[in-house]
Amino acid sequence: MSKKNIIVSIGSALLVAVFVLAAVPSGSVAAESLERRGGPQNPSGTGNGTGIGTGTGIGVSQGQGLGTGSALAPLTDQEVDALERAILEEYGAYNLYQYIADTYDYGDLFSQIAQSEVQHANALIRQAEKYGMVVPENPGLTEVPVFESQEEACQTGVEAEQHDADLYDELLALTDKADLERVFIRLQTASLESHLPAFEACVTECLLAQ
């Protein structure tokens, strides 16, 4: 092949490469990654933001609290009230259990169940945001409890979980929306089949150890 033909072939290849590069949208890979992870321009994405702090209380993350709810039938006043009460109930359980975990040397039980309450509150907050409802703030502990023994603290957990389950019976009667019912039932089941038995077992172990 002559030198002239080689130069022409190289020039043609370079022109093809330029056209291919020009056809690829700039930053497309980064945009897809951002969408998967969520970010300032796509706060939902597919990420797993909690919306709840893990310090001494639970609070709604900055920028959350209002959803669009535009494609959904709006909540009735009693459904708004039910969802608010459910969120405050889970805040209260978290605040109590985390305080006990931070204050008393009663093992990991209270810390573990406190983190479960974080997930419960998150599930309710997602429903509130989905319907465009303002998420209530965590008021923190309204009264600081004092316990003389681990048995007493665990008994308080038993009573709190029983109250939680009873509340969901009441709240389920206030809505006919399937998505709210599913969340309420799931959280009630966790209280009755997981948290309550754990606290009851704690009470029994304390009695046997006396």
N, C-alpha and C positions, 0 to 999 in steps of 0.2 A: 504494500500500500504506500502511495506517495505521501510525502510530508504534508502536502496541501490537503489530501483527503483525511489524514489523521487530525489535523487542526480543525477541519470542518466537523468531524465526528465528535471531538471533545466539546466544541462549542454547542452542538445540538444537545448533547447530554446535559450540559450546564443549564441550558434554557429549560429543559424538561424538569430538572430539579427545582429551579426557581418557581415554575408554575405549580408544582406539587406542594411546595412549602407555602405558597400564597393561598392555596385552597384549604389549608388546615386552620381552623379557628384558633386564634391565640388564647392560651390559658384554658383549653377545654378540659385537660386532665385535672388541673387544679380545681376547676369549678365543680367537676363531678365529685372529687374528694370532699370538697366543702359541703356539698349537698348531702353526702352520706353521713358526715360527722355533725352537721348542724353548725351554725355560726351566726355572726351579727346580721347577715343578710338572709339567713335561713335558720332562725332560732329553733325550729322544730326538727328539721332534718330527720335522721334516724338515730340521733344520739340519745343518750340516757341521762338527761339532766334531772336532778332530784327535785328541785324546787323547795327543798327543806334543808335547813342547816343541821349540823350534827354537834353543835356546842351545847349550851345549857337549855336551849329551846329550839323550836322549829319556826322558820319564817319563810315567806314566799320570796323566791329569788327576784332580783331586780329585773324589771321588764316583763315579769309574769303577772298573772292575776286577771287579765282580760283576754278572752278568746273572741273569735268572730261569731261563731254560732249561726252564721247566716243561712246555712243549708239545713238547719234542724228546726223542728217545732220548738218554740220557746218553752222554757220551764214555767210551770204555774207558780204562783206565790208560795203555795205549800211545798212544792218541790224545791224551790230555792231555800226555803226554811229548813227542809229536811237535809239538803246537802250541806248547808252551813252547820247544822247541828252535828252531822256526822264528822265533818272536818274538825270541829272544835273538840269532839269526843276523842278523836285520834291524837290531836295535839295534847290533850290532857293526859292521856295514857302515856304518851312519849315523855312528857315533862316529868311525870311522877316516877316512871321507871328509870329514866336517865339520872334523876336526882338521887334516887336510892343507890344506883350503881356508882355514882360519883362520891357519895357520902359514906356509904357503909361497905364493909368488907364481907359481902354476902355471895361471893363467887361471880360467875359470869351470867347467871340466869337473867337478872334484870337488864343488863347491858344488851344481851342478845334479843330479848323481847322488845326493848326500846327501839332497836334498829328495825325490827319487824313493824313496829308502829309507824316508823318513818315511811316504809313502803305502803302501808295502809293509807296514810295521809296523802301520799303521792298519787295513789290510784283515784282518790276522791278529788284531788286538785285537778287532775287531768280532765275529769268529767266537768268540773266547774268551768274550766277554761274553754272546753269544747263548746259549751253552751253560752259562752260570753258572759259568764257570771263573775262578779268581783270575788276573789278568794279572801276569806277572812284571815286576819293576821293571828299569829299565835300569841295569846295573851300571857303566856308563861304560867308559872305556878301561882295560883291564887292564894294558896296556903301552904306553908312549908311544914311537911309532916315530920314527926319525931317517932322513932321506933325503939323499943326496949330490947327487941330480939329479932332474929331472922324469921322466926315463926310469925311474929306480928306483921312484919313487912310482907311476907308471902301471903298471909291471910288478906291483907289489903289488896294484893294482886288478884286474889280469888274474887273478892267483892267487885273490883274494878272490871274484871272480865265478864262477870255475870251482869253487871249494869250495862256494859257495852252490848252484849247479846240481846238483852231486853230492849235496848234503844233501837236496834236494827229491826226488831219485830214491829215497833211503833212506826219507824220511818218507811218500812216496806208498804204499809197501809196508805201512805201518802202519795204514792206514785204508781203509774201504770207504764212507765217507760222501761223497756226491756233492758237497756244498757245500765240504767241506775239500779234496777233490781238485781242484775247480775253482780255488780260491784258490792252492793249491800249484802247479798247472800254470801258472797265469797269472803268478805271480811268477818261477817258473823260466824261463819264456819271456822275460820282461823281462830277466833276467840274461843269457841266452844270445844274444838277438837285439838287445839294445839296449846294456846296460852293458858287456858283454864286448867287443863290436866297438869301442866308443868307446875303451876303454882300450888295446886292441890297436892301434888307429889312432894313439893318442898315442905309444905305444912306437915305432912305425914312423916317425912324424914326427921324434921325437927322434933316432933313428938316422940318418935322412937329413940332419938338420941338423948332424951332427958333421963 
